[in-house]
Amino acid sequence: MRNGVVVFALAALVLAPRPARAQFSLDARRVGMGGVSLSRDGNVRRYNPAYRAVKNKNRVSGAPKFTIPVPIGLIQFFKDHPINQLGHDPMFNPDSAAFNPVELMDIVFNPPIFYEVKKAPTPTNDVEFTLGKNQLILNLGATRVLIPEQKFGLGSTSRLLDLGFGFGGINVGVMGFVQYDVGFTLDSALHQFLTDTTVGAQPNTNYALLGDGIAQAGIAPTVGFAERLTHGAGGPETDDGFYIGGALHYYLGATYGRGLGPAGFTTGATVLGSTPTPLLDGTLLTSNKANGHGLGGDVGIVWISGPFEVGAGANDIGAQLTWSDTKVQRFQYDTAGDSISTTLVANHVESKTKLPITYIANAALHMGTGTTVGGDVVNSGRGTVIHVGAEQRTGPFAIRGGISRDQRKKMQFGAGGGIRLGPIGLDVGFWTHSNSLSTQRAITMATSISIY
């Protein structure tokens, strides 16, 4: 019983991150500005189709054509964890006494691409048990702060490719999409058992995680339109004016799967005197073939007046996919056979999925002295992130700073700088983040090369 409780408690901890990855960037310039994109690239191009009509794509003076990340964090990581020794590395070997699932999940949610100047401490301590005739109380100590009170999980909506060509404001192409969303909720009994040191395990009680996860991917042929409706005071030779843009997507789903249901264990008539029974009763829906289809669209607007611009855009509006050939299976733990049984509930049936709406609102002020300030509000399907940042350029040098509010609604800070030597520049950015399981901030140093 005790081993089962410890394993289940650790599993709950491993699945407990509240992701804050929406502000992550491989561009050290953006990292130093708290994640904001002050030029017409990055998030504003991704979420706002109206920017396709803006001729001057990089309005910021001195903005590079593209950047190349320098992943010095990976160099240090593979020095500490050689690839040919990963099978024996305590970090990845559950049989090792030094194995820590919390530390491993910190790596998953905060990939060591850049150098960690200050690592978030991994909450570790001895687990205490209070045992009695019919009593088991678990005290996780400092790690109790990792136990979430509400639904937790991870998810993202990405466009892995966006290919096409345009003429006269019309754009025709194809994009690839990937969306996943995995969420868990601790039932009240399990949450109380893991967090309340005065309440122990109860007999004949279910302790479970309630899971609901979905993943889908495919391509979408696209027809888009972007146009400048009005010219500003500067005339048609400038970027001044009001722009609109939109795109219609016909989604062709390649694969999809969804699983939901509880998983855990049930105590016996006596907590310590009987073996707990595994609890599993889940439903799994999977597409039999690549037959998902549906319609959705993007819209966006931009207004530019001299040094000031503001925009707003939304993607995947009304994007619902119909899968006409779906298999539905039920997975249950069979106490009689001490195994997991699979039952076919239905086959070749229709099911539907949705892509979450993602959006951005941005504003920037480009001043002639080499100063640019701005901010954006971004929601990529897993919560709203706010960025505010600034850049000051003086000759070949640049100084940057910014703040943001991550998906945990926690304030983060960025600072950095760069130097340009002809067509090549070197940029360094520092930012705080709470991407790990710890509640404390860590500090990352990002480095990248800019090509002008």
C-alpha positions in Angstrom: 0.0 0.0 0.0 2.7 2.4 0.9 4.7 1.9 -2.3 1.5 2.4 -4.3 0.8 5.7 -2.5 4.3 7.0 -3.0 4.3 6.1 -6.8 0.9 7.7 -7.3 1.9 10.8 -5.3 5.0 11.2 -7.4 3.0 10.7 -10.6 0.7 13.5 -9.4 3.7 15.8 -8.9 5.2 15.0 -12.2 2.0 16.0 -14.0 1.5 19.2 -12.0 3.2 21.9 -14.1 1.3 25.1 -15.0 2.9 25.9 -18.3 4.1 29.3 -19.1 5.8 28.6 -22.4 4.0 31.2 -24.5 6.6 33.8 -23.9 9.6 31.6 -24.8 11.6 32.7 -27.8 14.8 31.6 -29.6 15.6 35.2 -30.4 17.8 36.8 -27.8 16.5 40.3 -28.8 13.0 39.4 -27.9 14.2 37.6 -24.7 15.9 40.8 -23.6 12.7 42.8 -24.2 10.5 40.4 -22.0 9.2 38.5 -25.0 7.6 41.3 -27.0 8.0 41.5 -30.7 8.6 45.2 -31.6 9.3 44.6 -35.3 6.8 43.2 -37.8 7.8 39.6 -37.3 7.3 36.9 -34.7 3.9 36.9 -33.1 2.4 39.8 -35.0 3.0 38.1 -38.3 1.9 34.8 -37.0 -1.5 35.9 -35.6 -2.4 39.0 -37.7 -3.0 38.4 -41.4 -3.4 42.2 -42.1 0.4 42.5 -41.8 0.8 40.7 -45.1 -0.3 44.0 -46.8 2.3 46.1 -44.9 5.2 46.7 -47.4 7.9 47.5 -44.9 8.0 44.3 -42.9 10.6 45.4 -40.5 9.7 48.9 -39.5 12.2 49.1 -36.6 15.4 50.8 -37.6 18.2 48.2 -37.6 15.9 45.2 -37.3 17.7 42.1 -38.7 16.4 39.9 -41.5 16.6 36.9 -39.3 18.3 35.5 -36.2 20.2 32.3 -35.5 20.0 31.0 -31.9 23.3 29.9 -30.2 22.2 27.0 -27.9 25.0 27.1 -25.4 22.7 25.5 -22.8 22.6 22.3 -24.9 26.4 22.2 -25.0 26.5 22.3 -21.2 23.6 19.8 -20.8 25.2 17.1 -23.0 28.5 17.7 -21.3 26.8 16.8 -18.0 24.7 14.1 -19.5 26.5 12.4 -22.4 24.2 10.9 -25.0 25.9 7.5 -24.9 25.4 7.4 -21.2 21.7 8.4 -21.0 20.6 4.8 -20.2 22.7 4.9 -17.0 22.2 8.6 -16.2 20.4 8.9 -12.8 18.3 11.7 -14.2 16.7 9.3 -16.7 16.9 6.0 -14.8 14.0 5.3 -12.4 16.0 2.5 -10.8 18.6 5.0 -9.6 18.4 6.2 -6.0 19.2 9.7 -7.4 16.2 9.7 -9.8 14.0 12.7 -9.3 10.9 12.9 -11.5 10.3 16.5 -10.5 13.8 17.5 -11.9 13.1 15.5 -15.0 9.9 17.3 -15.7 11.6 20.6 -15.2 13.8 19.6 -18.1 10.8 18.8 -20.3 9.0 22.0 -19.6 12.1 24.2 -19.6 14.4 22.8 -22.3 18.1 23.6 -21.7 18.6 25.4 -25.0 20.1 28.4 -23.3 22.3 28.8 -20.3 20.6 28.9 -16.9 22.2 31.7 -14.9 20.1 30.8 -11.9 18.2 27.5 -11.7 14.9 27.2 -10.0 15.4 25.0 -6.9 13.8 21.6 -7.1 11.6 21.1 -4.0 12.9 17.9 -2.4 12.7 16.6 1.1 12.1 13.4 3.0 8.5 12.1 2.8 7.1 11.3 6.2 4.5 8.6 7.0 2.2 8.3 10.0 1.2 4.7 10.4 -1.5 3.2 12.7 -3.8 0.2 12.9 -5.9 1.6 10.2 -4.2 4.8 9.4 -1.8 6.2 6.8 -1.0 10.0 6.7 1.4 11.3 4.1 3.5 14.5 4.6 5.2 15.7 1.4 6.9 18.6 3.2 8.1 21.4 0.8 6.8 19.5 -2.3 3.2 20.2 -1.2 3.5 23.6 -3.0 3.5 21.7 -6.3 0.1 20.1 -5.8 -2.4 22.1 -7.9 -5.8 23.0 -6.6 -7.5 23.3 -10.0 -7.1 21.7 -13.4 -3.5 21.6 -14.7 -1.7 20.4 -17.8 -0.1 21.5 -21.0 -1.1 22.4 -24.5 -0.2 24.3 -27.6 -1.5 25.3 -31.1 1.2 25.5 -33.7 1.5 26.1 -37.5 4.5 24.1 -38.5 4.6 25.4 -42.0 3.0 28.2 -44.0 3.8 28.1 -47.7 2.2 30.1 -50.4 2.4 32.9 -53.0 0.5 36.1 -53.4 -0.6 38.6 -56.1 -2.6 41.8 -55.8 -3.4 41.3 -52.1 -4.5 37.7 -52.6 -2.5 34.9 -51.0 -2.9 31.2 -51.8 -1.0 28.5 -49.9 -1.1 25.7 -47.4 -0.3 25.5 -43.7 0.3 22.6 -41.4 -1.2 22.6 -37.9 -0.7 20.7 -34.7 -2.8 21.1 -31.6 -2.7 19.2 -28.3 -4.2 19.9 -24.9 -3.7 17.5 -21.9 -5.5 18.4 -18.6 -5.8 16.7 -15.3 -7.8 17.4 -12.1 -7.1 15.8 -8.8 -10.4 14.6 -7.2 -11.1 16.0 -3.8 -10.1 12.9 -1.9 -6.7 12.7 -3.5 -6.0 16.4 -3.2 -6.8 16.3 0.5 -4.6 13.2 1.0 -1.6 14.8 -0.7 -1.9 18.3 1.0 -3.6 17.9 4.4 -1.2 16.3 6.9 -4.1 15.8 9.4 -6.2 13.7 7.1 -5.0 10.2 6.1 -6.1 7.6 3.6 -9.7 6.4 4.2 -10.9 2.8 3.7 -13.1 1.9 0.6 -12.3 5.3 -1.0 -11.4 6.2 -4.6 -8.3 8.3 -5.1 -8.0 9.4 -8.8 -6.7 11.8 -11.4 -9.4 12.9 -13.8 -7.8 13.2 -17.2 -8.9 14.7 -20.5 -6.4 15.0 -23.4 -6.6 15.6 -27.1 -4.1 15.8 -30.0 -4.7 16.4 -33.7 -2.7 17.4 -36.7 -3.1 18.0 -40.4 -2.8 20.5 -43.2 -5.1 23.3 -44.4 -5.2 24.8 -47.9 -5.7 28.5 -47.5 -6.9 31.5 -49.4 -6.2 34.9 -47.9 -6.6 38.6 -48.6 -4.8 41.6 -47.2 -5.2 45.2 -48.3 -4.5 48.8 -47.3 -7.9 50.5 -47.2 -6.8 54.1 -46.5 -3.6 56.1 -46.8 -2.4 58.2 -43.9 -1.1 61.8 -44.0 2.2 60.6 -45.3 0.7 59.4 -48.5 1.0 56.1 -50.4 4.8 56.2 -50.2 4.8 55.6 -46.5 3.3 52.8 -44.4 0.6 55.1 -42.9 -2.9 53.8 -43.3 -5.5 51.3 -42.2 -5.1 47.7 -43.2 -7.3 44.7 -43.0 -6.6 41.0 -43.6 -8.3 37.6 -43.5 -7.9 34.0 -44.5 -10.1 31.0 -45.0 -8.8 27.6 -44.2 -10.1 24.2 -45.2 -8.7 21.9 -42.6 -7.8 18.4 -43.6 -7.1 16.4 -40.5 -4.4 13.7 -40.7 -4.8 12.1 -37.3 -6.6 12.7 -34.0 -6.9 11.0 -30.6 -8.7 11.9 -27.4 -8.6 10.1 -24.1 -10.7 10.9 -20.9 -11.5 9.2 -17.7 -10.2 8.6 -14.1 -7.0 6.7 -13.1 -5.9 5.9 -9.6 -6.6 3.4 -6.9 -9.3 2.3 -4.4 -8.4 1.4 -0.9 -9.7 -1.7 0.7 -11.8 -2.3 3.9 -8.7 -1.6 5.9 -6.1 0.9 4.7 -3.0 -1.0 5.6 -4.4 -4.5 5.9 -5.5 -4.9 2.3 -4.0 -4.3 -1.1 -5.4 -1.3 -3.0 -7.2 -1.9 -6.2 -6.1 0.0 -9.3 -8.7 2.3 -10.7 -8.9 2.8 -14.4 -12.0 3.6 -16.5 -11.2 5.6 -19.6 -12.5 6.2 -23.1 -10.2 6.5 -26.1 -11.3 8.0 -29.4 -9.0 7.6 -32.4 -9.3 8.4 -36.1 -9.1 5.3 -38.3 -7.8 7.3 -41.2 -6.9 10.8 -42.3 -10.4 12.0 -42.9 -10.9 15.1 -40.7 -12.3 18.1 -42.4 -13.7 21.5 -41.5 -13.7 25.3 -42.2 -12.2 28.1 -40.2 -10.6 31.5 -40.6 -8.3 34.3 -39.5 -9.0 38.0 -39.3 -6.8 41.0 -38.5 -6.5 44.8 -38.6 -3.6 47.2 -38.4 -3.5 51.0 -38.2 -0.2 52.9 -38.8 0.2 56.6 -38.3 3.8 57.9 -38.5 5.8 56.3 -35.6 2.8 54.7 -34.0 1.0 51.5 -35.0 -1.6 49.2 -33.4 -3.0 45.9 -34.5 -5.2 43.0 -33.5 -5.7 39.5 -35.0 -7.4 36.2 -34.3 -6.8 32.7 -35.8 -8.9 29.5 -36.2 -12.2 31.2 -35.7 -15.0 28.6 -36.0 -12.5 25.8 -36.7 -14.4 22.6 -36.1 -13.3 19.4 -37.7 -15.6 16.5 -38.4 -14.0 13.0 -38.3 -16.3 10.6 -40.1 -14.4 7.4 -39.3 -13.6 7.2 -35.5 -13.0 4.2 -33.2 -14.3 4.4 -29.6 -12.7 2.1 -27.0 -13.1 1.7 -23.3 -10.2 0.8 -21.1 -10.9 -0.7 -17.6 -8.9 -2.4 -15.0 -10.2 -6.0 -14.6 -9.9 -7.0 -10.9 -10.7 -10.6 -11.7 -7.9 -11.0 -14.2 -5.6 -8.4 -12.7 -5.2 -6.8 -16.1 -6.5 -4.0 -18.3 -9.3 -4.9 -20.5 -10.2 -3.2 -23.8 -13.8 -3.0 -25.1 -14.8 -1.7 -28.5 -17.7 0.7 -27.8 -18.2 1.8 -31.4 -16.4 1.9 -34.7 -16.6 3.9 -37.9 -18.6 6.6 -36.2 -18.5 10.4 -36.5 -16.9 12.6 -34.0 -16.0 16.3 -33.8 -13.1 18.4 -32.5 -12.3 22.1 -32.3 -9.1 24.2 -32.6 -8.9 26.9 -29.9 -9.1 30.5 -31.1 -5.8 32.3 -30.7 -5.4 36.0 -30.7 -3.0 39.0 -30.4 -3.3 42.7 -29.8 -0.2 44.8 -30.2 1.0 48.4 -30.2 4.4 49.9 -30.9 5.9 53.4 -31.0 9.0 53.8 -33.2 10.9 57.1 -32.5 13.5 58.6 -34.7 16.1 58.6 -32.0 16.5 54.9 -32.2 14.0 54.2 -29.4 11.2 51.7 -29.8 8.7 50.8 -27.2 5.6 48.5 -27.4 3.6 45.7 -26.0 1.3 42.9 -26.9 -1.3 40.6 -25.4 -1.1 37.0 -26.7 -3.3 34.0 -26.1 -2.3 30.8 -27.9 -5.0 28.6 -26.4 -3.6 28.1 -22.9 -4.0 31.4 -21.2 -3.1 35.1 -21.8 0.4 36.4 -21.7 1.3 40.1 -21.6 4.6 41.6 -22.9 5.9 45.2 -22.6 9.4 46.1 -23.8 11.7 48.7 -25.2 14.9 49.0 -27.3 17.4 51.9 -27.5 19.9 51.8 -30.4 23.0 54.1 -30.4 25.4 53.5 -33.2 26.3 49.8 -33.3 25.0 49.2 -29.8 21.5 48.3 -28.5 20.1 48.2 -25.0 16.9 46.4 -24.3 14.5 45.7 -21.4 11.0 44.5 -20.7 8.5 42.9 -18.4 5.7 40.4 -18.9 2.9 38.5 -17.1 3.1 34.8 -17.8 0.3 32.2 -17.9 0.6 31.8 -14.1 -0.2 35.5 -13.8 3.3 36.0 -12.4 5.5 39.0 -13.4 8.7 38.2 -15.3 11.6 40.5 -16.3 13.9 40.8 -19.2 17.1 42.8 -20.0 19.8 42.5 -22.7 21.8 44.2 -25.4 23.6 43.7 -28.6 26.3 44.9 -30.9 26.3 45.1 -34.7 29.4 44.7 -36.8 28.4 45.2 -40.5 25.9 42.6 -41.6 26.3 40.5 -38.4 25.2 41.2 -34.9 25.5 39.4 -31.5 22.7 39.7 -29.1 22.4 38.6 -25.4 19.2 38.6 -23.4 18.4 37.7 -19.8 14.9 36.8 -18.6 13.3 35.4 -15.5 10.8 32.6 -15.9 8.6 30.2 -13.9 8.6 27.4 -16.5 9.7 24.8 -13.9 7.7 23.1 -11.2 9.1 25.3 -8.5 7.2 28.4 -7.5 10.5 30.4 -7.6 11.9 32.2 -10.6 14.9 31.1 -12.6 17.0 33.3 -14.9 18.1 32.3 -18.4 20.7 33.9 -20.6 19.8 33.6 -24.3 22.4 34.2 -27.1 21.8 34.6 -30.9 23.4 35.9 -34.0 21.5 38.5 -36.1 21.9 38.7 -39.9 21.2 42.2 -41.4 
